[in-house]
Amino acid sequence: MEFIVHELYEDIGACKGKAWCGTCHGAIVQGVNHIEDMSDGELKTLQGVSTVPQSRLACQIMLEDNLDGMIFKIIGAD
């Protein structure tokens, strides 16, 4: 999420990465969702903001090798 805020969108991250606000809600456009299990907080927030399958909160995704080749789109940030 830090990369997104500093490089792409300044108007996200109202909760400072605590998975509460959903402003960093993103869809997995390409790749398999092989990211670690979601926390209860992320699941609860996504239930309130998402009808999109294969979506996550960017603040809850750590940059790791297993993300190589995946493409994400921040929903509502066109």
ROSE-4610 file (N, C-alpha, C; in Angstrom, 1 decimal, always signed):
// ROSE-4610
residu = [M/M/M/E/E/E/F/F/F/I/I/I/V/V/V/H/H/H/E/E/E/L/L/L/Y/Y/Y/E/E/E/D/D/D/I/I/I/G/G/G/A/A/A/C/C/C/K/K/K/G/G/G/K/K/K/A/A/A/W/W/W/C/C/C/G/G/G/T/T/T/C/C/C/H/H/H/G/G/G/A/A/A/I/I/I/V/V/V/Q/Q/Q/G/G/G/V/V/V/N/N/N/H/H/H/I/I/I/E/E/E/D/D/D/M/M/M/S/S/S/D/D/D/G/G/G/E/E/E/L/L/L/K/K/K/T/T/T/L/L/L/Q/Q/Q/G/G/G/V/V/V/S/S/S/T/T/T/V/V/V/P/P/P/Q/Q/Q/S/S/S/R/R/R/L/L/L/A/A/A/C/C/C/Q/Q/Q/I/I/I/M/M/M/L/L/L/E/E/E/D/D/D/N/N/N/L/L/L/D/D/D/G/G/G/M/M/M/I/I/I/F/F/F/K/K/K/I/I/I/I/I/I/G/G/G/A/A/A/D/D/D]
num = [1/1/1/2/2/2/3/3/3/4/4/4/5/5/5/6/6/6/7/7/7/8/8/8/9/9/9/10/10/10/11/11/11/12/12/12/13/13/13/14/14/14/15/15/15/16/16/16/17/17/17/18/18/18/19/19/19/20/20/20/21/21/21/22/22/22/23/23/23/24/24/24/25/25/25/26/26/26/27/27/27/28/28/28/29/29/29/30/30/30/31/31/31/32/32/32/33/33/33/34/34/34/35/35/35/36/36/36/37/37/37/38/38/38/39/39/39/40/40/40/41/41/41/42/42/42/43/43/43/44/44/44/45/45/45/46/46/46/47/47/47/48/48/48/49/49/49/50/50/50/51/51/51/52/52/52/53/53/53/54/54/54/55/55/55/56/56/56/57/57/57/58/58/58/59/59/59/60/60/60/61/61/61/62/62/62/63/63/63/64/64/64/65/65/65/66/66/66/67/67/67/68/68/68/69/69/69/70/70/70/71/71/71/72/72/72/73/73/73/74/74/74/75/75/75/76/76/76/77/77/77/78/78/78]
x = [+0.8/+0.0/+0.9/+2.0/+2.9/+3.3/+3.6/+4.0/+2.8/+1.6/+0.4/+0.2/+0.3/+0.1/+1.1/+2.4/+3.5/+3.6/+3.3/+3.5/+2.2/+1.1/-0.1/-1.3/-1.8/-3.0/-2.7/-3.0/-2.8/-4.1/-5.2/-6.5/-7.0/-6.0/-6.4/-5.7/-6.1/-5.4/-5.9/-7.1/-7.7/-7.5/-7.4/-7.3/-5.8/-4.9/-3.5/-3.1/-3.7/-3.3/-3.9/-5.0/-5.6/-6.7/-7.0/-8.0/-9.4/-9.6/-10.9/-11.7/-11.1/-11.8/-12.2/-11.3/-11.6/-11.2/-10.6/-10.2/-9.1/-8.4/-7.4/-7.9/-9.2/-9.8/-9.4/-8.8/-8.3/-8.8/-8.9/-9.3/-8.0/-8.0/-6.9/-7.3/-6.6/-6.9/-6.3/-5.1/-4.3/-3.5/-3.6/-2.8/-3.7/-3.2/-3.9/-3.8/-4.9/-4.9/-4.2/-2.9/-2.1/-1.5/-2.2/-1.7/-2.1/-1.4/-1.7/-3.2/-3.6/-5.0/-5.3/-6.6/-7.0/-7.3/-7.0/-7.4/-8.9/-9.3/-10.8/-11.2/-10.3/-10.5/-10.7/-9.8/-9.9/-11.2/-11.5/-12.7/-14.0/-14.0/-15.2/-15.3/-14.2/-14.2/-14.7/-14.1/-14.5/-16.0/-16.5/-18.0/-18.8/-18.3/-19.0/-18.8/-17.7/-17.4/-17.3/-17.4/-17.1/-18.1/-18.4/-19.1/-18.2/-17.0/-16.0/-15.3/-15.4/-14.6/-13.1/-12.3/-10.8/-10.4/-10.8/-10.4/-9.7/-8.9/-8.2/-8.1/-7.6/-7.2/-5.7/-5.3/-3.9/-3.0/-3.6/-2.9/-2.6/-3.2/-3.0/-2.1/-1.6/-0.8/+0.7/+1.5/+2.9/+3.6/+4.5/+5.2/+6.2/+5.9/+6.7/+6.9/+7.8/+8.1/+6.9/+6.0/+4.8/+3.8/+4.0/+3.2/+3.6/+4.8/+5.4/+4.5/+4.2/+3.3/+1.8/+1.5/+0.1/-0.2/-1.4/-1.8/-3.0/-3.0/-4.1/-4.6/-5.8/-6.4/-7.2/-6.8/-7.5/-8.9/-9.9/-11.3/-11.7/-12.3/-12.8/-11.7/-10.5/-9.5/-9.1/-9.8/-9.6/-8.8]
y = [-1.2/+0.0/+1.3/+1.2/+2.4/+2.8/+1.8/+2.1/+2.8/+2.3/+2.8/+4.3/+4.5/+5.9/+6.9/+6.4/+7.3/+7.5/+6.5/+6.5/+6.7/+6.3/+6.3/+7.1/+6.8/+7.5/+8.0/+9.3/+9.9/+9.8/+9.6/+9.6/+8.3/+7.4/+6.1/+6.0/+5.1/+4.8/+5.6/+5.9/+6.7/+6.0/+4.7/+3.9/+3.6/+4.1/+3.9/+2.4/+1.6/+0.2/-0.7/-0.4/-1.2/-2.1/-2.1/-2.8/-2.4/-1.2/-0.7/+0.1/+0.8/+1.8/+1.3/+0.4/-0.2/+0.7/+1.9/+2.8/+2.2/+1.2/+0.5/-0.8/-1.0/-2.2/-2.4/-3.6/-3.8/-5.2/-5.3/-6.6/-7.2/-8.5/-9.2/-9.4/-8.8/-8.8/-10.0/-10.2/-11.3/-12.1/-13.4/-14.2/-14.9/-15.8/-16.7/-16.1/-16.1/-15.5/-16.5/-16.5/-17.4/-16.5/-15.5/-14.7/-15.3/-15.1/-15.6/-15.4/-16.2/-16.1/-14.7/-14.3/-13.0/-13.0/-11.8/-11.7/-11.5/-11.7/-11.4/-10.0/-9.1/-7.6/-7.3/-7.9/-7.7/-8.4/-9.6/-10.2/-9.4/-8.9/-8.1/-6.8/-6.1/-4.9/-5.2/-6.3/-6.7/-7.0/-7.6/-7.9/-6.7/-5.6/-4.3/-3.5/-3.8/-2.9/-3.7/-5.0/-5.7/-6.7/-6.7/-7.7/-8.3/-7.9/-8.4/-9.6/-10.7/-11.9/-11.6/-12.3/-12.2/-10.7/-10.2/-8.9/-8.9/-7.9/-7.8/-6.3/-6.1/-4.7/-4.6/-3.6/-3.5/-3.3/-2.8/-2.5/-3.9/-4.9/-6.2/-7.2/-6.7/-7.6/-7.1/-8.0/-7.8/-8.1/-7.2/-7.5/-8.6/-9.7/-10.9/-11.5/-12.4/-13.1/-13.7/-14.3/-15.0/-14.1/-12.8/-11.8/-11.5/-12.0/-11.8/-12.2/-11.3/-11.6/-11.3/-11.0/-10.6/-9.2/-8.9/-7.5/-7.2/-6.1/-5.6/-4.3/-4.0/-2.7/-2.2/-1.0/-0.3/+0.0/-0.5/-0.3/+1.1/+1.7/+3.1/+4.2/+3.7/+4.7/+4.6/+5.2/+5.2/+6.4]
z = [+0.0/+0.0/+0.0/+0.7/+0.7/-0.7/-1.6/-3.0/-3.7/-3.5/-4.2/-3.7/-2.4/-1.9/-2.5/-2.4/-2.8/-4.3/-5.1/-6.5/-7.4/-6.9/-7.8/-7.3/-6.1/-5.6/-4.2/-4.0/-2.7/-1.8/-2.4/-1.7/-1.1/-0.8/-0.2/+1.1/+1.9/+3.1/+4.3/+4.4/+5.5/+6.8/+6.9/+8.1/+8.4/+7.6/+7.8/+7.8/+7.0/+6.9/+7.9/+8.5/+9.5/+9.0/+7.7/+7.0/+7.5/+7.8/+8.2/+7.2/+6.3/+5.5/+4.1/+3.5/+2.2/+1.1/+1.3/+0.2/-0.7/-0.2/-1.0/-1.6/-1.7/-2.2/-3.7/-4.0/-5.3/-5.8/-7.1/-7.7/-8.3/-8.2/-8.9/-10.3/-11.2/-12.6/-13.3/-13.0/-13.6/-12.5/-12.6/-11.6/-10.7/-10.0/-9.1/-7.7/-7.0/-5.6/-4.7/-4.7/-3.8/-2.7/-2.4/-1.3/+0.0/+1.1/+2.4/+2.8/+3.7/+4.1/+4.6/+4.4/+4.9/+6.4/+7.0/+8.4/+8.6/+9.8/+10.1/+9.8/+10.1/+9.8/+8.3/+7.5/+6.1/+5.5/+6.0/+5.5/+5.9/+7.1/+7.5/+6.6/+6.4/+5.6/+4.2/+3.6/+2.2/+2.1/+3.1/+3.1/+3.0/+3.5/+3.4/+2.2/+1.5/+0.3/-1.0/-1.0/-2.2/-2.7/-4.0/-4.6/-5.7/-5.7/-6.7/-6.2/-7.0/-6.6/-6.8/-6.1/-6.2/-5.9/-4.8/-4.4/-3.1/-2.8/-1.5/-1.2/+0.1/+0.5/+0.3/-0.4/-0.7/+0.6/+1.6/+2.8/+3.5/+3.1/+3.8/+3.0/+1.8/+1.0/+1.1/+1.5/+1.6/+0.3/-0.2/-1.4/-1.2/-2.0/-1.9/-3.3/-3.4/-4.7/-5.3/-4.4/-5.0/-5.7/-5.6/-6.4/-7.8/-8.1/-9.4/-10.5/-11.4/-12.6/-12.3/-11.0/-10.7/-11.1/-11.5/-11.8/-11.0/-10.3/-9.4/-10.0/-9.7/-10.1/-8.8/-8.4/-7.3/-7.8/-7.2/-7.6/-7.4/-8.4/-8.2/-8.5/-8.8/-9.1/-10.5/-11.4/-12.8/-13.3]
